[in-house]
Amino acid sequence: MSYSERQTFLLGSNRLQLELMSLFISDRTNVSCKVISDLAGITCCLDKKHLILYDSKCWKDNLKAEFDSDLKVHLRGSFLVLINVSNNTGIESEALRQGVRGFIYEQDTTDILLKMIHAVLSSELWVSRNVMTDYIQATNKRTPQQNNLLGLTSREIDVLTSITLGRSNEMIAEKLCISPHTVKTHIYRIFKKINVSSRLQAANWSSQHLYL
């Protein structure tokens, strides 16, 4: 797949690391890269879905305050991935809630970096199952009134949650104590309500809408 019309913006304080990463990405993909000092550098590009690699080490102490500022504006026009994430910091759930599409950890390899770029620019999430499980458990405390606003029944939300976790129809049926045929019926209705055609699209939709 060609990403020649896409651009990757790298933002952080370690300029040398970002410059080297930019050269590597440009050499291995068709993606044009640019190291920027602040978010103003991508203002003119909001008409396309570009990729922002944001160094998590540069965030201010208050994660939510950072998102509530000008970063949220750019999330609407770009895919945001946090890089240099330390294990066990617990920032993933809040980041996902705010629209982050993936995470690159300090120990990740260059191969993982390239796979992430391909996945995220293909409108996929780059999130481990464990992180997604923690996220759903943390955000599944929404009230029924909030969920009903989405037009989904409580059972459909249960099924959609299982889809997001990567469970098969058989696994969903066993967990919810319903028949596989009933699972298929729920999935058909979910896809129709949220206007998607695949399980991956349904998982992406839930990360952006259902658990905000």
N, C-alpha and C positions, 0 to 999 in steps of 0.2 A: 504494500500500500504506500502511495506517495503522500507525503505531508509537506510538499514543496510550498504550499500556500499558507502553511501554519508557521507560527513562530514560538519559540520558547524563551521566556524571560527568566533570568536567574537573579534573585534578590537576596542579599545577605552582607555581612560585614567582612567575611573572609574573601577578599577580592581575588587573591591568587588561586584559591580552590575553585571559585566560580569560573574564573577564566579558563582553567584547565578543563573543568567539566564542560564548559561551552565548546571548546575545541574538540573534545572527545565526542560529544553528541553530534556536532556538525559533521565530523568525519565519518561516523558510523550510521547516520540517518540522513534523510532529506530535509530535516528540520533546521531552519535558520535559528541561531541562538544570539541572544543579546544580554549582557550583564548590565543591570540597571541599579541605580542607587536608591530609588524610591518608586512608589507606585505611579507617580505622574508619568513615568516613562512609557506606560502602556495605555494611556488615556485615549490616544488616537486609534487604537486597534480594537476597540470594543465591538466592532461590527463582525468580528470573527472569533471563533472559539480557539484561542491560543492556550498555551500551557505556561503556568507560573510555577517555578520551583522556588519555594520560599524557605530560607534557612530558619528552622525552628529556634535556633539559638538567638536570633535577633528579635524575637518577640518581646514585647514589654511584659512586665510582671503580671499584668492582668490580661489574660487571654481574651476574655469576653470584650473588654474595652477595646482591644486591638481590632476585633472583628466588627464591633459596633461603629468603628470609625470608617475611614475611606476604603478599607479593604473590602467591605461588603459590596460596595459599588462594583468593584472589579470582578467579584465572583460571578456576577450575572453575565459577564461576557467572556470569561476564561475558565479553564480548568485549573484548580489550585492543588498542588501537591506539596506537602511539607517534607523537607530533606534534613538530614543530620538529626533525626529524632532519636533521643535516648530511650532505651528500654525502661519500662516501669515508671514512666513519668505521669501516665494517666491522662494525657492531653487529648487522646484520640476521640473519645466520645463527644467532647465539646466541639472539637474541630469538625467532626462529621456532621454534627447538628448544624453547624454554621455553613456547610457546603463544601468542605475539603473533600477531594476525590481520592486521595491516597497518601501513603507515607513511605519514605525511604529512610531506613534506619542507619545508624552509624556503622554497623557491621555489614551492611548490604554490599554486594559486588557490583561491578560495572554491567555484568550480564543482567542482573536484576533491574538496574537502572534503565537499560534499553527496553526490557520487557514492559516495564511500567509505562514508558513513554508511548509505546505501541498501544497498550491497553487503554490508557487514559485518553489519548487522542482518538480512539475508537469508541469513545463515550462509555467506557467501562470503569468500574471502581478498581482501585488497587489497595485492597484492604484484606488482612488475614481473617480467617473465619473466627478466630478467638476474639479479635478486636471487634468484629461485627456483632458477635454474640454479646459481648460486654455492652456494646452500644445499644443494642435492642433491649437488653435487660434494664439498662438505665433509663431508657426513654419510653418503655412500654407502660409507664405509670400514668399515661394520659387518661383523662376522664372519658367515659363513654360519650358524653356530649360533644367533646372535641372530635372524636373519631367519627361520629355520625355526620359531621359536617362534610366529610369526604365522600359520603354516599356509600361507604362500605359497611357491611354488617360486622358484628364482633367476630363471628366465625370466619368471615372473609379476611379480616385482619389477622386472625390466627394463621390461616393458610398462607397469606402473603408473608408473614413473618418467617414461616418455615421455608418458603421459597427463597427468601433473602439469605437464610442460613445454609442454602444449598441442599436441602433435603429432597429426596425423591418422592413421588406420589405415594409409594408404598410406605415410606417412613412417615409421611404426613398422616396417612390413614391410621397407622398404628398409634402415633402419638395422640391424635385427636379422637381416637375410637370411632372412626367413621369408615365407610367402605371406600375403596379406590375410585369407584364410579362417582361417589359423592365428591371426592376430592377433585376429580376432573370437572365436575359441574361447577364447583366453586371457582376453580382456576379460569374456566371459560367466562364466568360472570365478572371476575376480577379484571381480566384482560380487557373485557368490553368496557367496564366502568372507567378504567384508568387509561384506556386507549393505547395498549401495548400489544405486541405480538409474540413475545418470547419471555422466558423466565428471567433472562439477564436484564431485559428492559424493565421487567416488573421489579427486580431487585434495585436497579438504579432509580426507578421512580420512587420506591419506598424510602430510599435514603435521602431523597430531595424533598419529599412531600409529607409522608406519613409520620415521620418521627421528628419533625421540626419543632 
